[in-house]
Every structure is written in C-alpha cells, then in structure tokens.
Amino acid sequence: MKTDLTDTTASKINKALVKARRAIGTPAVGMVLTLVIVTDEENAYDALKAANDASREHPSRTLVVIKRVSRGPRDRTKSRLDAEVRVGADAGAGETVVLRLYGEVADHAQSVVLPLLLPDAPVVVWWPVTAPLDPARDPLGALAQRRVTDSYSAEKPIDELRARADNYEPGDTDLAWTRITPWRSMLAAALDQVDCEVISAEVHGEQYNPSVELLAMWLADRLHVHVRRGVSAGPGLNEVRMLTSTGPIRLYRPSGGLALLTLEDQPDRAVALKRRETSELLAEELRRLDPDDTYASALRFGVDRLGGSTGSALPGGTTSETTPASASASASASASASAGGVASSGGAGSALSLGGGSSSVADTSRADTASTAASGSASASASASTSASASASASLALPALAAGGDGDGDGERPTPAQMPPVKKAASS
C-alpha cells in the first residue's frame, strides 16, 4: 500500500503510517530498528531494494532521505517536504517512508527524521554513495548507533579509507570490509588446519578495490608479517598467498563463484566464495550493532601507508606494490644493510624464522653489526675491513637468502612469489 503526501510534515507522515497499518490489518508494530538511507534520486531505487531484501531478516522502519537540488535561487528559499509512505508488500517486512527535501529544509534533514524514529529502537544510518568524511559528526550520523559507508563507490577509494581511519568512531563500518568476511573466515580456517608460522603474504585484486587494501591490512595487523599488494584484472579479490614455515598456502578465485584452496601435502579443495549482493552485505551489518574492533584495528594499522611504491612484476602479469607492513620493514632493512648485516624481517618480528639454524646466524650477524658500529671511531680502513668481513661471512652462511634480497627488507626469506611449488598428496 502506497500513500503520497505533498508539502507535508512529520506529524502527518506518522498519522499516514498508522492509517496504512490499520488498513492492511497489521496495527501492531514489530520493527527491531530504524534504518536511515541517505542517497540521491539516481541511487534511491537500488538502495531501497537492498533494504527491503535485508528487512526480511531484520524487520525495520526504513527512512529514505533524498535531498533534491533546487532549480534556481528562488526555489532555494522555499522549503518543502514530500513523502511516500509504503506499508505491506511494497515495503518488505517493515514499513518505508521516502522523504524528498526541497530548499532550506534539505540542510536540516535531522529535524525531519528525528520525529519519525522508532522509540526505544536502535538507529542505523547508511550512505550507499557520497558518504561524509566524518560520519559520526554528520547531523544524521549523530542520531545512529551504527554508521555504514561504502568506500567502493568513492572516486578515490584509498583516500576514502584514509579519511575513515582519521575520523573513526566506534560504530563506524564499511561495506568494503563486509565484502571480505568470507575471505577472512576461509584464511583463518586454513591456518587452523596446520601448526605453522606465517612468514609473509601477498594479496591480489583489482587496482581500485578498497577491499583488497583492507584484507592486506588485516593480515598485516593480525599476523605481524610483510604483506604485499598485487594488482590483477579482477573481478574483486582474486588471490591470497601466504608463505609459512610448513609450506605455502594459496586461496585463489579466478571468477566470482568458486575458489581453490591449496595447502602443502594436501589435495586441492574447491570452496564457495561467491560475490554477494548488497542486500546480503547490509543484512550482515545489521546483525551486530556493537563497535567492530577488528575493523578499527585493521583500518588504523595501514592507512598511513596505503598506495605504496610499485614493485617488480610478479609471475603471471600481476604487479606488486609496497603495502601496510612493508614500509617500516624497508626502513629497518636499509639500516641493517648499511651496517653490513643481513636484512632483518621487521614486519614479521624476531619470533619468526625459517628454521635450519637461521636464528643463530641472524644473532651472529647482529653481533657483528653492533661490533662494527662500536668501533666506528677507528680508522676508515679498519671499519671498511670489518664491514666487508661481516658481509662476507653473512653471505657464506646464507648464500641463497642474501642473493634473493630485493632491497625492501625481505632479503633473509623468500616472498610468496618465490615459493616452491605446493606438494599435493597423492589421491587414493
């Protein structure tokens, strides 16, 4: 049932809602939250369709706020509020009010929305496009417990993520983060199957897809390892490769539906990893209304180092670029290399090792470096001789690792691009 109201007020809209519910025989209100959608006329249909589909899991009152652009200076001085009330089958499992604001009232949308909020029910505000840089301080965002944005719709997604981190408040979330939930679950399950130590990782996906950056930041934040960001043709995320102490782990999705999980000494497994609709993403966000601490930690970890310098090309035509954990590791690697030592794994931490006595060699190298630095006041020839001997001994002890370094802090261990082929178990 639809009811159109022209040049109306919030009081008249509330009365129309009560009248419409009685007309269809459902006077009781069973909504669990109020969902406020802030969008434009162009994207209103898709956003409302997604909200109606999500309401089947979360019955809600949906308020769609559309700020109409005035045609001329004379129209800007005239305030007008038009509303479309939908109840029953036209509104999913709840009720919908489409608000169109004209003139000066468009600058005071919170005053229009406030009387229409359900009493004693949480409020969620969703910006499908053109979200404010600081959602928590937006007049409409200040009314909500949860604020949902979508960095994928921004013209510069990386700058959008940076702004989200700078202005993060508990309750903020992004659909770019929601899109990688299946990937995070699958990677966590893969690591649970083996007792290993993660050494480094790579994430490949579309160039301007913020979900790829968020997944890379999450891996770097939780595992404390070097994470490289590779660029592929897509769609979306394509591949995650992790080098561990027991062998490589690879999760590869060539298309949008089925992925291949590969572990050392185990047969390949096909896993479902489809690209989800917006309604599914929105329904997932509405399941929990408390702050997402994992998202906050991942967002803040790598935002200052997003979009690093482009590295060398990887096999298969993809390129790799420096990402969250590699910037600080590059700095520490350069410092230790100039002192004559072997480059240390700053991103992974001192607890990670390749085994086979590499820890004792690294300790010896660090001792030689400290000794060389302490004797820096001696003659230049003596310092050069000490540095040369330390470098020579290090290269003799670790010839493969020293030759494999590329000057960015990964010299002592292979990257996932240099992984040995995965050994598959013989099928019985």
C-alpha positions in Angstrom: 0.0 0.0 0.0 1.4 3.4 -1.0 0.3 6.8 0.2 1.7 10.0 -1.4 2.0 13.2 0.7 2.9 16.6 -0.9 4.2 19.6 1.1 3.6 17.7 4.4 5.0 17.5 7.9 6.4 14.7 10.2 3.2 14.7 12.2 1.1 14.0 9.0 3.6 11.2 8.0 3.2 9.5 11.4 -0.6 9.6 11.0 -0.4 8.2 7.5 1.7 5.3 8.8 -0.9 4.4 11.5 -3.7 4.7 9.0 -1.9 2.5 6.5 -1.2 -0.2 9.1 -4.8 -0.3 10.1 -5.9 -0.5 6.5 -4.0 -3.7 5.8 -4.9 -5.2 9.2 -1.5 -5.1 11.0 -1.8 -2.4 13.7 1.0 -3.9 15.8 4.5 -2.6 15.3 7.1 -5.3 15.1 10.2 -3.5 13.8 13.5 -4.0 15.5 15.4 -0.9 14.3 15.2 2.2 12.2 17.3 2.2 9.0 18.0 5.7 7.6 19.3 5.7 4.0 20.9 8.9 2.8 21.1 8.9 -1.0 20.2 10.7 -4.2 17.4 10.1 -6.7 19.7 8.2 -9.1 20.7 5.5 -6.5 17.5 5.5 -4.4 15.9 2.6 -6.2 18.8 0.2 -5.8 19.4 1.2 -2.2 15.7 0.7 -1.3 15.6 -2.7 -3.0 18.6 -3.8 -1.0 17.0 -2.5 2.2 13.7 -4.3 1.5 15.5 -7.6 0.9 17.5 -7.1 4.2 14.3 -6.3 6.1 13.2 -10.0 5.7 15.9 -10.8 8.2 15.7 -7.5 10.2 12.1 -6.0 10.1 12.7 -2.3 10.3 11.3 1.1 9.5 13.2 2.4 6.6 13.5 6.2 6.1 15.0 7.2 2.7 16.3 10.8 2.7 16.7 12.3 -0.7 17.9 15.9 -0.9 16.6 17.4 -4.1 18.6 20.1 -5.9 16.7 23.4 -6.4 16.4 24.6 -9.9 17.1 28.3 -9.2 17.8 30.8 -6.4 14.1 31.5 -5.9 13.4 27.8 -5.3 16.2 27.5 -2.7 14.3 29.8 -0.4 11.2 27.7 -0.5 11.2 24.7 1.9 9.1 21.7 1.0 8.8 18.1 2.2 7.2 15.4 0.1 6.7 11.9 1.4 5.8 8.5 0.1 4.5 6.0 2.7 4.8 2.3 1.8 3.4 -0.5 4.0 2.9 -4.2 3.4 4.2 -5.9 0.3 5.6 -2.7 -1.1 7.9 -2.3 2.0 9.3 -5.7 2.5 8.9 -7.0 6.1 8.6 -3.5 7.6 7.5 0.0 6.5 9.1 2.5 4.3 9.0 6.3 4.1 10.6 8.1 1.2 11.4 11.7 2.1 12.2 14.3 -0.6 13.6 17.5 0.8 13.5 20.8 -1.1 15.0 24.2 -0.4 16.4 25.1 3.0 14.9 22.1 4.8 17.4 19.9 3.0 20.1 21.4 5.2 18.1 20.3 8.3 17.3 16.7 7.4 17.9 15.5 11.0 15.0 17.7 12.2 12.7 15.9 9.7 14.0 12.4 10.6 14.0 12.7 14.4 10.2 12.6 14.9 9.9 9.5 12.6 12.4 7.3 14.5 11.0 4.3 16.3 11.0 4.8 20.1 13.5 2.7 22.1 14.9 1.1 19.0 18.5 1.3 17.6 19.2 3.6 14.6 21.4 2.7 11.7 22.4 5.2 9.0 23.6 4.0 5.6 25.2 6.1 2.9 25.2 4.0 -0.4 27.1 6.8 -2.2 28.7 10.1 -1.3 29.3 9.5 2.4 30.6 12.3 4.6 34.2 12.2 5.6 33.3 12.1 9.3 30.1 10.1 9.6 29.9 10.3 13.4 29.8 14.1 13.3 27.3 14.3 10.4 23.9 15.6 11.7 22.2 12.4 10.6 25.1 10.1 11.7 25.0 11.6 15.2 21.5 10.0 15.6 22.8 6.5 14.9 24.5 3.7 16.8 25.9 2.3 13.6 27.0 4.2 10.5 27.5 2.2 7.3 29.5 3.6 4.4 30.8 2.1 1.1 34.3 3.2 0.1 33.9 1.2 -3.2 31.5 3.9 -4.5 34.0 6.7 -3.9 36.1 8.2 -6.7 39.3 7.7 -4.7 38.8 4.7 -2.5 42.2 4.8 -0.9 41.8 8.5 0.1 38.3 7.5 1.4 39.9 4.8 3.6 42.4 7.2 4.9 39.7 9.6 5.9 37.7 6.8 7.5 40.7 6.0 9.7 41.4 9.6 10.6 37.8 10.2 11.7 36.9 6.7 13.0 34.5 6.5 15.9 33.1 3.3 17.5 30.1 2.3 15.4 31.6 3.1 12.0 31.8 0.4 9.4 32.2 0.0 5.7 30.7 -2.4 3.2 34.2 -2.8 1.6 35.1 -4.6 4.9 31.9 -6.6 4.9 32.8 -8.0 1.4 35.9 -9.7 2.7 34.2 -11.6 5.6 34.2 -14.9 3.7 37.9 -14.4 2.7 38.8 -13.8 6.3 36.9 -16.8 7.5 38.5 -19.1 4.9 42.0 -17.9 5.6 41.5 -18.3 9.4 40.2 -21.8 8.9 43.1 -22.7 6.6 45.6 -21.6 9.3 43.8 -23.6 11.9 44.4 -26.8 9.9 48.2 -26.6 10.2 50.6 -25.8 13.0 52.8 -23.3 11.3 54.4 -19.8 11.5 53.4 -17.3 8.8 56.4 -15.6 7.3 54.9 -13.3 4.6 51.8 -12.9 2.5 50.5 -11.4 -0.8 47.0 -10.2 -1.7 46.0 -9.7 -5.4 42.9 -7.9 -6.7 41.5 -5.0 -8.7 43.5 -1.9 -8.6 40.8 0.4 -7.2 39.1 -2.0 -4.9 39.4 -1.0 -1.3 38.5 -4.5 -0.1 42.0 -5.6 -1.3 43.7 -3.0 0.9 41.5 -3.8 3.9 42.3 -7.5 3.6 46.1 -6.8 3.3 45.9 -4.5 6.3 44.0 -7.1 8.3 46.6 -9.8 7.5 49.5 -7.4 8.4 47.8 -6.3 11.6 46.9 -9.8 12.9 49.9 -11.8 11.7 52.6 -9.1 12.0 54.2 -10.1 8.7 55.2 -8.5 5.5 52.2 -8.1 3.2 52.4 -7.2 -0.5 49.5 -5.8 -2.6 49.4 -7.1 -6.1 47.2 -5.8 -8.9 45.1 -8.2 -11.1 42.3 -7.9 -13.6 39.7 -8.9 -11.0 36.8 -9.2 -10.5 37.3 -8.0 -6.9 39.7 -10.1 -4.9 41.5 -12.8 -6.8 44.2 -14.4 -4.7 45.9 -14.6 -1.3 49.2 -16.4 -0.9 50.9 -17.0 2.5 54.4 -18.4 3.0 54.5 -20.4 6.2 57.1 -22.5 8.0 55.5 -25.7 6.7 54.9 -24.5 3.1 52.8 -22.1 1.1 49.0 -21.6 1.5 47.1 -20.3 -1.5 43.5 -19.2 -1.9 42.7 -18.4 -5.5 39.4 -17.3 -7.0 39.6 -16.9 -10.8 35.9 -15.9 -11.1 33.2 -14.7 -8.9 31.8 -18.0 -7.6 34.3 -20.8 -6.8 37.7 -20.6 -5.2 40.6 -23.1 -4.9 42.3 -23.6 -1.5 45.8 -25.2 -1.7 47.8 -26.4 1.3 51.1 -28.2 1.5 50.8 -32.0 1.3 47.0 -31.8 1.0 44.8 -32.2 -2.0 43.3 -29.0 -3.6 39.9 -28.1 -2.3 37.1 -26.2 -4.1 35.4 -23.8 -1.7 32.4 -21.5 -2.3 33.5 -17.8 -2.3 30.8 -16.0 -4.3 30.5 -12.2 -4.6 27.5 -11.2 -2.5 24.7 -8.8 -3.2 24.4 -5.5 -1.4 21.3 -6.8 0.5 23.4 -9.6 1.9 26.1 -7.2 3.0 23.6 -4.9 4.6 21.9 -7.8 6.4 25.2 -8.9 7.8 26.0 -5.4 9.2 22.6 -5.2 10.8 23.2 -8.5 12.8 25.5 -6.7 15.2 25.2 -3.2 16.4 28.2 -3.0 18.7 31.5 -1.5 17.5 33.7 -3.7 15.3 37.1 -3.6 17.0 38.8 -5.8 14.4 37.8 -3.4 11.6 39.0 -0.4 13.6 42.4 -2.1 14.2 42.9 -3.1 10.6 41.8 0.3 9.3 44.1 2.2 11.6 47.1 -0.1 11.1 47.9 0.6 7.4 46.0 3.7 6.4 49.1 5.9 6.5 51.0 3.5 4.3 48.4 2.7 1.7 49.2 3.0 -2.0 53.0 2.4 -1.7 55.6 2.5 -4.4 55.1 -0.1 -7.2 57.5 -3.0 -7.0 58.7 -5.5 -9.6 56.3 -7.5 -11.7 55.2 -10.9 -10.4 54.7 -14.0 -12.4 51.5 -14.1 -14.4 51.5 -10.5 -15.4 50.4 -9.0 -12.0 52.4 -6.3 -10.3 53.3 -5.9 -6.6 53.4 -2.8 -4.6 54.5 -2.0 -1.1 51.7 -2.2 1.4 51.0 -1.8 5.1 53.7 -3.8 6.8 56.5 -3.3 4.3 57.3 0.4 4.8 58.7 0.1 8.3 60.4 -3.2 7.3 62.1 -1.4 4.4 63.5 1.2 6.7 64.9 -1.3 9.1 66.3 -3.4 6.3 68.1 -0.4 4.8 69.6 0.5 8.1 70.9 -3.0 8.9 72.2 -3.4 5.3 74.2 -0.2 5.5 75.8 -1.5 8.7 77.0 -4.7 6.9 74.5 -7.1 8.4 71.8 -9.3 6.9 68.4 -7.5 6.3 66.1 -8.3 9.2 62.4 -9.3 9.0 61.0 -6.2 10.7 57.4 -6.8 9.7 57.3 -10.5 10.8 59.1 -9.9 14.1 62.1 -11.6 15.7 60.0 -14.6 16.6 59.6 -15.7 13.0 62.4 -17.8 11.5 62.9 -20.1 8.5 64.4 -22.9 10.7 67.6 -24.7 10.0 69.7 -22.6 12.3 68.8 -19.2 10.7 68.1 -17.7 14.1 71.7 -18.3 15.3 73.1 -16.9 12.1 71.0 -13.8 12.4 72.1 -13.3 16.0 75.8 -13.6 14.9 75.1 -11.1 12.1 73.5 -8.6 14.6 76.5 -9.1 17.0 78.9 -8.3 14.1 76.9 -5.2 13.2 77.0 -3.9 16.8 80.7 -4.6 17.0 81.3 -2.7 13.7 79.2 0.3 15.0 81.1 0.4 18.3 84.4 0.7 16.5 83.2 3.4 14.2 85.7 5.9 15.7 88.6 3.9 14.4 90.3 4.5 11.1 88.2 4.3 7.9 90.2 1.4 6.6 89.6 -0.7 9.7 85.8 0.0 9.6 85.7 -1.0 5.9 87.6 -4.2 6.6 85.3 -5.1 9.5 82.1 -4.4 7.4 83.5 -6.4 4.4 84.3 -9.4 6.6 80.9 -9.3 8.3 79.2 -9.2 4.9 81.3 -12.0 3.5 80.6 -14.2 6.5 76.9 -13.5 6.3 76.8 -14.2 2.6 78.7 -17.5 3.1 76.3 -18.5 5.8 73.1 -17.6 3.9 74.0 -17.6 0.2 70.5 -18.2 -1.1 68.9 -15.7 1.2 71.5 -13.0 0.5 71.2 -13.4 -3.2 67.4 -13.4 -3.1 67.1 -9.9 -1.4 65.4 -7.1 -3.4 66.3 -4.3 -1.1 63.0 -3.9 0.7 63.5 -5.9 3.9 62.8 -9.4 2.6 66.4 -10.4 1.9 66.5 -13.1 4.5 63.4 -15.0 3.4 61.6 -15.7 0.1 58.5 -13.9 -0.8 55.3 -15.8 -1.8 56.3 -15.1 -5.4 59.4 -17.2 -4.9 57.6 -20.1 -3.2 58.4 -23.6 -4.1 55.5 -25.5 -5.8 52.9 -26.9 -3.4 53.2 -30.6 -2.8 49.9 -32.3 -3.2 49.0 -35.5 -1.5 48.5 -38.5 -3.8 44.9 -39.2 -4.3 43.8 -42.7 -3.2 
